[in-house]
Amino acid sequence: MDDMMEKLVNTSFYPVVIMGLVVISALFVLMFRFADEVNLRMVLLMSLMISIVSILLVRFIVYKKKYGGF
């Protein structure tokens, strides 16, 4: 697990941000599909997943800014 995190930290900034935005967009689409089906449990799960991915993305951006990844 540490090796994977080290590779992620050493990668450039833009691919990680673009990948995070794509994942968040896909989760939003899934959330709205589940909302059309009136599946509250899955809507809440998708919103939780969006929050987790967003927090990880912001932490990555702050780390890169703090330790000179730009």
C-alpha atoms as one frame of an Amber mdcrd trajectory, in Angstrom:
protein
   0.000   0.000   0.000   2.836   2.391   0.812   4.404   1.740  -2.587   1.161
   2.723  -4.321   0.890   5.950  -2.296   4.526   6.765  -3.064   3.878   6.335
  -6.791   0.799   8.566  -6.554   2.737  11.288  -4.743   5.546  11.148  -7.290
   3.240  11.451 -10.313   2.577  14.791 -11.911  -0.240  17.000 -10.752  -2.601
  17.235 -13.723  -3.305  13.542 -14.493  -4.314  12.892 -10.881  -6.625  15.921
 -10.789  -8.216  15.012 -14.134  -8.725  11.418 -13.013 -10.290  12.608  -9.753
 -12.693  14.901 -11.609 -13.690  12.065 -13.945 -14.395   9.777 -10.983 -16.431
  12.484  -9.238 -18.415  13.137 -12.432 -19.171   9.434 -12.840 -20.317   9.227
  -9.226 -22.615  12.232  -9.756 -24.183  10.548 -12.778 -24.724   7.354 -10.790
 -26.186   9.320  -7.907 -28.753  10.980 -10.166 -29.653   7.640 -11.762 -30.269
   6.151  -8.325 -32.306   9.233  -7.405 -34.551   8.627 -10.433 -35.083   5.076
  -9.191 -35.902   6.463  -5.700 -33.151   4.427  -4.065 -32.227   6.539  -1.052
 -29.591   4.170   0.297 -27.563   4.250  -2.922 -27.948   8.042  -3.246 -26.505
   8.457   0.244 -23.719   5.998  -0.546 -22.831   7.847  -3.752 -22.784  11.200
  -1.943 -20.477   9.686   0.666 -18.184   8.361  -2.083 -18.127  11.801  -3.763
 -17.133  13.360  -0.444 -14.337  10.854   0.115 -12.896  11.300  -3.383 -13.137
  15.086  -3.049 -11.326  15.058   0.293  -8.561  12.843  -1.106  -8.206  15.107
  -4.128  -7.943  18.239  -1.971  -5.396  16.560   0.305  -3.322  15.632  -2.750
  -3.450  19.203  -4.057  -2.440  20.642  -0.673   0.428  18.152  -0.379   1.700
  19.005  -3.852   1.448  22.731  -3.138   3.156  22.447   0.226   6.030  20.246
  -0.924   6.556  21.742  -4.355   4.798  19.654  -6.934   3.620  22.452  -9.193
